[in-house]
Amino acid sequence: MARRPDAPTPPGAGKPGAGTPGAGGSGAKPPRARSPEARRGVAPAPPTAGIADDPGFVLLGEFGRAHGLHGEVRLRSYTADPRAIATYGPLAGADGRRVELLAVRPAGGPGMLVARVAGIAGREAAEALARLALYVARDRLGAPADEDEFLTADLVGLPVTDGAGTVLGTVRAVPNFGGGDLLEIAPAHGGASALLPFTKAFVPEVDVAARRVRIDPPDDLFAPSQARDPDAG
């Protein structure tokens, strides 16, 4: 899950790429933001009819390209602890198929895993899984403990606006690199995503039902990272 605390975050944590190399600025229960849960979130595949539109299911991840020749496949996990996606038992694919993750391991990059899937033994079968979104029944996750806890999957994909209602972007993920939950926001007009501390100071309003996240961002939220002068002291 993801929790939205009142406490401030260290300076610079909201700038693109802050918190971890290659994140943002570039790049158990499921999402709430804290395991696969999310506390007060890689953009999901375009919605498809069926499970994707059923409020009784929560998006946990999405398969990518095949990995190697023996049936492994890359998997983007939307749970706070990426590997926790394998702890929920059989998942439901967006096309209705039953998907059982036998094992997962980190693949590099926020939320990225390499997975072994039951019944998938070769590269061709693994390639057929590409872009398949994975869901779990919401009633298997439990409800957030308080009003400032959210399932990560409920946050991913929500429009982000400023106080005037201007759409600034979309929540792409809810990473946590050890200093608290962050919102990774993909800008509305393209470009590198940015990381914003998931605190009430920066994110005063989250309305999942209305599909809205209102933020109070720093002026340089989407400003490109400044290259460091190697001759500087």
Secondary structure, 3 states (H helix, E strand, C coil): CEECCCCCCCCCCCCCCCCCCCCCCCCCCCCEECCCCEECCCCCCCCCCCHHHCCCEEEEEEEEEEECCCCEEEEEECCCCHHHHHHCCCEEECCCCEECEEEEEECCCCCEEEEEECCCCCHHHHHCCCCCEEEEEHHHCCCCCCCCEECHHHHCCCEEECCCCCEEEEEEECCECCCCEEEEEEECCCCCCEEEECCCCCCCEEECCCCEEECCCCCCCCCCCCCCCCCCC
